Amino acid sequence: MPQSVTGPEIERLIQLLARLPGLGPRSARRAALHLIKKKDELLVPLSKAMDVAVDAILVCSRCGNIDTCDPCTICADPRRDTSTIVVVEDVADLWALERAAVTNARYHVLGGALSPLDGVGPEELGIGRLVSRVAGGDIEEVILAVNATVEGQTTAHFIMDQLTGLDVKVSRLAHGVPVGGELDYLDEGTLAAAIKSRRPF
């Protein structure tokens, strides 16, 4: 077994960085070393920002977005189109759509997709909250902007069934989203085309 060349505090930093998406043990070591070398410029401000974030970050009780206020900035924005809800699987998908600036609607973040094998059912995703929002408001359209994966499409079909009988148009993304693709990895042009070419579900 190789001997550790750093103290436990640095090893802990490396282990935590290695848990981040896209960072393996080697990348985490490089990132940790860079942070340590730039201690005053990067490590200290990052540490302070993370301390503040831990206390400040909230989940919006209306849509499930992550922000520092509840309701979130998007839900509280009076310029938003209140008649349309865009349903996404994850906050990363919401951020991707916002970066592309393709819709002025409000959102509903599911927090994942239906996956019975992983124990993710409708209750875990808060689909009931979405149905309540649609039933209790002036919602005219629900855009299902879920990923084009098997789980995403299963989730879309389930939501469609739950919205049956409510006076609302349901559409889903069309052109531009490849089968098996995930919104967070698509470019803004592809997302814009997908939103513009949505069709009834």
N, C-alpha and C positions, 0 to 999 in steps of 0.2 A: 504494500500500500504506500503511495507516495506521501512524503512528509509535507505538512502544510508550511508554506513560506510566509504566511501572514498571520496576524493576530485574529482572534475570534470575531472581533467587530468588523474587520474587512471581509472575512469569510462570510459573515451574515449578510453584509451588503451585496456580495456577489451572488449568494444563494437567492436573495430576494429579487435581484435584477434578472436572474435566470428564469424566473417565473413569468416575466413579461412576454407577451406574444412577439415572436420573431427574434427573441434573444435566447440562445443556447448558452451552455457554460462558458465557451470561449468568448463569445460576444459579450457576455455579462462581465467577464474578467476585464476585457478591453474597456467597457463602459465604466466599470468601477475605477479602473486605473486613471481614466480620463477625468472622472469626477474628482478623484483625490488630487491629481496634479493641478486641477483648477479649483481647488478647495474654496477660496474666497469668491471666485467669480461664478462658480456653478453649484458646488456641493452645499454651501451654506444657504444661498438663496433658495435652492431646490428643497432643502430640508424645511425651511421656514414656510415656503409655499405649500408644502404637503401638510404641515401642521395646521395651517389655516384652512386648507381644503377639507381635512377630516372633520372639522367642526362646522364648516359652512355649507357643504354639499348636501342637497336635499333631493328627494324624488318627488316630482310634481304629483299631487293627489288627483289631478284631473286627467293628465295624459300619460304619465309615467316617464316624462323626460327628466334629465338630470340638470339641476341648476342650483343657484344659491338662494332662490326664493320659491315660495309655494303660494299661489300658482306660478308656474315658470314664466319666463320672459315671453315665450311664444303665446301661451294661453292668455296672458295679461295684455297682449298687444291689441288695442282696439282696431288697428288697421287690418288685422287678419280676417280672412273670409270665414265667418262662423258657420256657413252653410255646408262646408266640406270638411271631412275628416280623412286624413291620409293615415292608413294603418301600416305600421312598420314592425319588423320583428325586434329590432334593437335600436338603442340610442345612436349607435354608429351609423345606422341607415338613415335616421332622421338628420344627423349632421351631414351626411353625404348629399341628401336632397337639398338641404339648406345651402351648402356650398355651391351647388349647381344653380340655385335661385330659380327653380322651375315651378314652384307653387307658392301661393300665399295663403294656403289653407292651414288649419290646425291639425294636430297629429294625435295618434293614439299608439303608444309603444307597448307591444305585447310582452316583451321581455323574453322572447324565444319563439319556438314553433312547436306544434304538437308533436310529441314523440313518446308514445306509450311505453316503448322499450326502455326509455330513460326516465320514466315516471313523470313526464311532463304532460299534464292534461289541461282541459279548459280552465280549471280553477287556478292552476299555477300561472296561467297567462292572463288572467283577468279579463277573459272574453265577455263575461257577464257585465263588467263595467262599461265595455264598449257598447253592448246592446242597450244598456240603460241610458248611455249618452245619446244614442240615436233615437231611442223611444221617447226620451224626455225633452228633446230640444227641437230646434228648427233645422235639423240636418237634412239636406237635400241629396247629397252624394257622399258615398264612402268609397275611397280609392284603396284597393288592396295592393299595397306596394311591398308585398312579402317577397322573399327570395325565391328564385326559380328552382328550388330543390324539391325533392319529394315531400319533405316535411313542410316546406313553405306552401306548396300547392295543397297539401292535405289541410293545413290550417286555413287557407283561403276558402276551400270548399266548406269547411265546418262553419266558418264565420258567415258565409253566404246562406247556409241553412238556418243559422240563428237569426239572421236579419229578414228571412222570408216572412211576409205578412206586414212588415213595416213599410210605410210609404217613403221609400228611399231608393235612389238609383245606386247600384253597386257596380263598380268597374274595377278593372285590374290593369297592371302595366302590360304593354304589348311589345312593340318593336324595341330592339336594342338590348333587352335583357336575355343573355344566353341561358339555355337550360343548364342548370347546375351552377349558375352564376350567383354571386352575392353582391348586394348593392354597394357595400362599402368599398369594393375593389373596382367599381366601374368609373369611367371618366365622366365629367360633367355633360359632354355632348351626348353620350349614350343615355344618361339619366334624363336629359331634356327630351330626347326623342321618345323615350319610354313613357314619360308623363303625357306628352302631347298626343301620342297615338294610343292612349288607353282605350279599352273597349268594354262593353257590358260583360259581366261575368255570367 
